[in-house]
Amino acid sequence: MSNRRIVIVGAGLAGLSTAWHLQSWGVDCQVFEKELEPGGLCRSKIINGFTFDCDGHLLYFRHNYTSRLVKDWFGSEIVRHKRSAWIYSFGRFSRYPFQANLYGLPQLIARECLLEFIKIHRNGIGNRKDLSFLEWINKTFGKGIAYHFMVPYNTKFWTVPLDNLTCEWIDGFIPIPTLGQIIDGTIKESKRNLGYNAFFWYPKRAGIREIPLAFSRRIKNIHLGCKVDEINLERKEIRLNGRQKEKFDVLIFTAPLPEIPNLISGMPNYILTYFKNLKWNSIFNLNLGVEDKFNFSKHWIYFPEKEFSFFRIGFPSNISPHLAPPGKGSIYVEVAYSTEKPIDKDKIISRIKKELKKTGIIMQLDAICLEDINDIKYAYPIYDKNYRHSRGKIIEFLIQNDVVPCGRYGSWRYMSMEDVILDGRDTARRVINRL
Ligand SMILES: Cc1cc2nc3c(=O)[nH]c(=O)nc-3n(C[C@H](O)[C@H](O)[C@H](O)COP(=O)(O)OP(=O)(O)OC[C@H]3O[C@@H](n4cnc5c(N)ncnc54)[C@H](O)[C@@H]3O)c2cc1C
């Protein structure tokens, strides 16, 4: 086997999956992770008997390879759940996805959404990927569903005007019901399981960090507390924690792509310009422990309306009773922000709490017994009109210099946990083919 040095930056799921696949196929590698624990965004915290993930993290399988791998490792310790997802608008709850569940809405709104969808359906323009995201919404769902859910929700989530976005990312993420399904969901409550997230998997007794921990237990040479603070492309060398140096022949990079200009000096100006085009949103995640269990079984709720600062909240204690002390409940709240749409971090927590009380999800604010924050700087890469070209040029430059980007943040794509596990496998294959 080749003795070329493979170094992996980051022990999130992408780095761990790459390392596990390489080592399973007999190829040595070293993983350097800045934190003291592997897992990246898939870490969990245990505080006073509550387990919180870094925001909501549920596992979805679209591929046999990943579902078999996880089930082989976990057996009955991983549980399949049928989603209970809702939307809160017009002061009431309706089932997710909005477009297939107009039944729960005020009649006039449901009528408008249905009529507009029928008009669009007749024109037969729907689902064209060369449109802006805004046009795609209007032409796929009609103006009613666009106005009452798709546009306000997505504007809140992406934090930028939707006509700046492309549709490159939406494959499989947004369910598109047929006219028949929309009519069914208008005349009666529908429990149809539409969309990639109709079922999800979650560890039986612990947080999502069990997934990266299962990888890390099977991998050699993970070095924690090792921050890569310089990558020297000429000398093929990285610097760790300002001191130690390590040589590489191939560097697999899973840390956020926009950090590259801080790590590699002397990059050509034209490449630096492409980096300036990379955009992302951030998520302010507030986790709350509450004194009482919930008297409902919802897993998560979407909030399209402007009067709520959050776009979604979820209930870990409704997924597994092991995630909260007996008799108590837990909530995660997600607020999106960016340079285009900043939030006031001094005021956001009290605003969130007041809004939760308004929905009736929390009756008394003094029922909150725990607060925990994850402020996620790089959350979702924004697919605007510069995205494809700029990302492509950056990746081409890095690969020419033996730096192989991988994972959601390294390769700068909207990817789920399953996607990054697969990306790790594919990256390992590509790297072995280069050796
Ligand atoms: C808010 C939110 C909710 C999500 N919910 C879900 C969900 O429900 N289901 C799902 O499937 N997916 C979900 N995802 C996606 C999922 O989190 C990612 O696909 C996955 O965790 C990405 O793994 P990664 O290894 O690519 O990146 P990361 O997890 O970010 O790992 C990168 C690693 O690199 C390390 N690192 C960074 N810089 C350096 C450095 N200089 N030196 C050394 N190490 C460094 C970091 O500490 C980190 O450990 C969600 C994402 C977000 C943002």
PDBQT file of the ligand as one rigid body, heavy atoms in Angstrom, charges set to zero:
ROOT
HETATM    1  C1  LIG A 501     -29.003  23.884  12.132  1.00  0.00    +0.000 C 
HETATM    2  C2  LIG A 501     -28.687  22.590  11.456  1.00  0.00    +0.000 A 
HETATM    3  C3  LIG A 501     -29.545  21.497  11.610  1.00  0.00    +0.000 A 
HETATM    4  C4  LIG A 501     -29.274  20.304  10.954  1.00  0.00    +0.000 A 
HETATM    5  N1  LIG A 501     -30.131  19.260  11.104  1.00  0.00    +0.000 NA
HETATM    6  C5  LIG A 501     -29.891  18.106  10.442  1.00  0.00    +0.000 A 
HETATM    7  C6  LIG A 501     -30.792  17.010  10.553  1.00  0.00    +0.000 A 
HETATM    8  O1  LIG A 501     -31.802  17.066  11.271  1.00  0.00    +0.000 OA
HETATM    9  N2  LIG A 501     -30.523  15.870   9.850  1.00  0.00    +0.000 N 
HETATM   10  C7  LIG A 501     -29.412  15.759   9.047  1.00  0.00    +0.000 A 
HETATM   11  O2  LIG A 501     -29.220  14.708   8.437  1.00  0.00    +0.000 OA
HETATM   12  N3  LIG A 501     -28.537  16.795   8.937  1.00  0.00    +0.000 NA
HETATM   13  C8  LIG A 501     -28.747  17.945   9.604  1.00  0.00    +0.000 A 
HETATM   14  N4  LIG A 501     -27.860  18.988   9.493  1.00  0.00    +0.000 N 
HETATM   15  C9  LIG A 501     -26.666  18.799   8.641  1.00  0.00    +0.000 C 
HETATM   16  C10 LIG A 501     -25.519  18.108   9.394  1.00  0.00    +0.000 C 
HETATM   17  O3  LIG A 501     -25.247  18.810  10.585  1.00  0.00    +0.000 OA
HETATM   18  C11 LIG A 501     -24.275  18.150   8.519  1.00  0.00    +0.000 C 
HETATM   19  O4  LIG A 501     -24.527  17.572   7.263  1.00  0.00    +0.000 OA
HETATM   20  C12 LIG A 501     -23.067  17.437   9.114  1.00  0.00    +0.000 C 
HETATM   21  O5  LIG A 501     -22.994  17.552  10.493  1.00  0.00    +0.000 OA
HETATM   22  C13 LIG A 501     -21.836  18.065   8.478  1.00  0.00    +0.000 C 
HETATM   23  O6  LIG A 501     -20.691  17.367   8.878  1.00  0.00    +0.000 OA
HETATM   24  P1  LIG A 501     -19.273  17.888   8.405  1.00  0.00    +0.000 P 
HETATM   25  O7  LIG A 501     -18.289  16.932   8.926  1.00  0.00    +0.000 OA
HETATM   26  O8  LIG A 501     -19.317  18.152   6.943  1.00  0.00    +0.000 OA
HETATM   27  O9  LIG A 501     -19.108  19.333   9.116  1.00  0.00    +0.000 OA
HETATM   28  P2  LIG A 501     -18.882  19.671  10.655  1.00  0.00    +0.000 P 
HETATM   29  O10 LIG A 501     -19.790  18.883  11.503  1.00  0.00    +0.000 OA
HETATM   30  O11 LIG A 501     -18.954  21.157  10.763  1.00  0.00    +0.000 OA
HETATM   31  O12 LIG A 501     -17.401  19.185  10.948  1.00  0.00    +0.000 OA
HETATM   32  C14 LIG A 501     -16.267  19.956  10.651  1.00  0.00    +0.000 C 
HETATM   33  C15 LIG A 501     -15.255  19.722  11.749  1.00  0.00    +0.000 C 
HETATM   34  O13 LIG A 501     -14.083  20.469  11.457  1.00  0.00    +0.000 OA
HETATM   35  C16 LIG A 501     -13.572  20.996  12.671  1.00  0.00    +0.000 C 
HETATM   36  N5  LIG A 501     -12.703  22.140  12.341  1.00  0.00    +0.000 N 
HETATM   37  C17 LIG A 501     -13.080  23.343  11.852  1.00  0.00    +0.000 A 
HETATM   38  N6  LIG A 501     -12.005  24.132  11.662  1.00  0.00    +0.000 NA
HETATM   39  C18 LIG A 501     -10.931  23.389  12.020  1.00  0.00    +0.000 A 
HETATM   40  C19 LIG A 501      -9.521  23.652  12.045  1.00  0.00    +0.000 A 
HETATM   41  N7  LIG A 501      -9.014  24.830  11.649  1.00  0.00    +0.000 N 
HETATM   42  N8  LIG A 501      -8.692  22.669  12.493  1.00  0.00    +0.000 NA
HETATM   43  C20 LIG A 501      -9.175  21.458  12.895  1.00  0.00    +0.000 A 
HETATM   44  N9  LIG A 501     -10.511  21.171  12.909  1.00  0.00    +0.000 NA
HETATM   45  C21 LIG A 501     -11.370  22.123  12.459  1.00  0.00    +0.000 A 
HETATM   46  C22 LIG A 501     -14.835  21.383  13.422  1.00  0.00    +0.000 C 
HETATM   47  O14 LIG A 501     -14.584  21.556  14.806  1.00  0.00    +0.000 OA
HETATM   48  C23 LIG A 501     -15.733  20.200  13.116  1.00  0.00    +0.000 C 
HETATM   49  O15 LIG A 501     -15.586  19.168  14.067  1.00  0.00    +0.000 OA
HETATM   50  C24 LIG A 501     -28.105  20.194  10.136  1.00  0.00    +0.000 A 
HETATM   51  C25 LIG A 501     -27.247  21.283  10.011  1.00  0.00    +0.000 A 
HETATM   52  C26 LIG A 501     -27.532  22.464  10.651  1.00  0.00    +0.000 A 
HETATM   53  C27 LIG A 501     -26.601  23.626  10.485  1.00  0.00    +0.000 C 
ENDROOT
TORSDOF 0
